[in-house]
Amino acid sequence: MTRVRVTAPRSHNAGGPQAGSSGAGTLSAGAATGRTALETREAAEESDAGQVFVRSLIRSQLRLGIVVAAGFLLILLAFALLLGLVPGLAELRIAGLPFDWVLLGAGIYPVIGLSAWLYVRTAARNESRYRDLAGDK
């Protein structure tokens, strides 16, 4: 029995059995004339070079996640240290609100948004580089 990796549902054009056919080895016209993008990607992932590319993508995405999380935690720690080390800052009020609440509301949420935007942008760039290396268009 051969091992099968399911990566996406097959459509009728991707080489699956047609409705009404016996399903025993019949391919659609598109699959009979050439390889589909899904088959090309699966073949690239199963080759030695393809496995290296996939491992590289996984490592780069993990590294990106760790860097973004560490950067966010450092900024959060810097805000806490700022409040703890500067005397009188915690008692300061801006428009009737405690400064630490204003700092959390106006300082942390933009950092969260910026971190998320940078993560998504860089993750998309990593995946684009992987597709270029793997030969997907």
Salt bridges, closest charged atoms under 4 A:
GLU45 OE1 - ARG5 NH1 3.03
